[in-house]
């Protein structure tokens, strides 16, 4: 790792490649919605499909990809698989990213509403 001018060391090429792959998986709005839902608490695939409005097979495929990447885990409860995110850092990243963008969208909507209210 090389040191940057700010005192932080640059991550290795391998670490950057892993991070890019993880962000690539989260670039899908469907997978990001699944991660958002799982950041709020564990769920089975049926409940997740209902929550995110996806078809059960599609949600299952997204979960498989997220699981293979190590972003989600699963445990068996009887005949069903329960999915969860057990890495608090991943939960933080998803909550911060989506939360900040939602707040910005809310601010933009409020600004437009104020402009419309003033007749501008």
Buried (B, 14 or more C-beta within 10 A) or exposed (E): EEEEEEEEEEEEEEEEEBEEEBEEBBEBEBBBBBBBBBBEEBBBBEBBBEBBEBEEEEBBBBBEBBBEBEBBBBEEEEEEBBBBBEEEEBBEBBBEBBEEEEEEEEEEEEEEEEEEEEEE
